[in-house]
Amino acid sequence: MYGTTLKLPVETFRATESKIERQKAEAEFVKKLKSTMRKLKPVEATNHAKERSYVNAYFLEVPFVFVRGDPAKTPLSPLYEGPFKVLHREEKYFKIDKNGKEDQESQIYGEHSYCKPSIRPIL
């Protein structure tokens, strides 16, 4: 609508009016329409980033985590890699020991490692 030519149906104006009266009526209508459109304010967008996502309390304590792998995999390949030892935790990410290298992962892509205390994962 913005920046385009405004087309009005002929039926909106009376056929009995003279050409000058019709042009005045059209000009008045367009003037009112422009004024109304200028007064419209856009609706403010919501900011979803302020909401905290749910993180299971157990996830903040586990010593090992699985990390979601590359999304482009074959259908029967596992979604998660690991388990990897957690070295350090922050609010939105954690650092893990990934094959001898320190790597930073988002908590969004992590999953708990439910291992019995007597069973240690192979690193």
N, C-alpha and C positions, 0 to 999 in steps of 0.2 A: 504494500500500500504506500509506504513512504517512497518518495522519489518517482512515482509513476503518475501517469495522467489519470485524473479522476473522471470516471464515466458514470453519468446518471441516467436512469431510464426517463424517457419522455413523459411517461404517465405521471411523474411527480409534479409536473407543472400543468397548469390549466391551459387548454387549447384556445380559449377565448381571449387570453391576454395578448396584447400587442407585443411585437418583437422587443421593444425597448423595456417594457414592463417585465417580460420574461427574462431578459438579460440581467435586470436589476435583482430579480428574485433569485436567479442562479448565483449571482455574485454574492448576495446576502447569505444564501445557503452555504456556499463554499467558505465564506468568511467565518460563519459560525462553526462549521465543521473543523476548520483549521484551528480556531481558538480552543475548541473542545479537545482536539488531539494534542495541542501543546500543553494543556493542563494535566493530561494523563501522566502518571508517574509509574515507572516500572516496579514490579513487585520484587522486594529484596529476596535474593537467593538464600537458602539455608546453608549453614556451614556445618557439615556433618563431621568434620575433623575434630571438633571440640569434644565430641562424645568419646568416652573411653571404651575401648572394646573389652570384652570379657576375657580374662586370662585365668584359667583354672589355678587355684592356690597350689595345687600339687606341682604344677609346671614350674613354679618358682623355686622348688626345693630339689628337684630331681638332678642327679649327678650326670646323667646321660640323656641325650635327645636324638631323635631322628629329624632329618632335614629334608624338606620336599625337594626332589631333584628336578631335572630338566623336563618341562611339560611336553616336549615333543619326543615321546618314547613309543615303543611298540606297545600294543594293547595289553600284553601279559607281563610286562616288566613292572617292578615295584615302583610305587609313587615316591617312596621315601628312601633316603640313603642313611646309612649309619648302623648302629648308634655311635654318636660322637660325644666325647667328654666335654662338659661345660666348664670353661675356664673363668668366665666373668659374665655377670648379668647386669643389664640396664633396664630402663622402663620399656623401651620398644625393641630392643635387640639383645642378643647375647653373643659372646665370643666362644668359639669351640675349637678344639684341637682336631683338625681335619687332616688326617694322614700326616701328622707331624708338623703341620703348618697352622698358625693361628688364623682363623677365619671369622668374619662377623656376619651373622645371619639375623634376619628379622624374625620376631616371635610369631609373626603371621604364618611363616612357613615351617614352624617347628612342631614337633609332636613328642609327647613324653616317651620315655623308654621304660617300660614296665619290666625290669629285670629283678630277679631275686637277689638279695644282697650277697649270697654266696656265689652267684654266677656273675663273673665279670665279662663284659663284651670284649671281643677281640679287637684290638686297635691296630 
